[in-house]
Amino acid sequence: IEGGNGAISGCANLFPELMAGIYDSWKAGEMEKARQLQKKIAPFRVILKMGNPNSIVKRGMKLMGQPVGPVREPANFEESEIDKALITVLAEYS
């Protein structure tokens, strides 16, 4: 085990307040609140299993109007099924 003091959350690119809330709740010992926030992010995490997670995060940001640029090869894709799922899930958070 190498150890570590943190993590980089791809989800935080799209949902920074939600992801910070999970950490803040955990740190404050509010485990039930942290669990509820974890459940709230679950629908987006399901979409991450549909393809390359980094590409999906970047596509989600693009759909949210963030000019993050194109995904680089070989992770670039045009997948209408993923876009539809992202649009549906992103609407739940707005």
ABEGO torsion letter per residue (X at the ends): XAEEABBBBAAAAABAAAAAAAAAAAAAGBAAAAAAAAAAAAAAAAAAAABBAAAAAAAAAAAAGBBAEBBBOAABBBBAAAAAAAAAAAAAAX
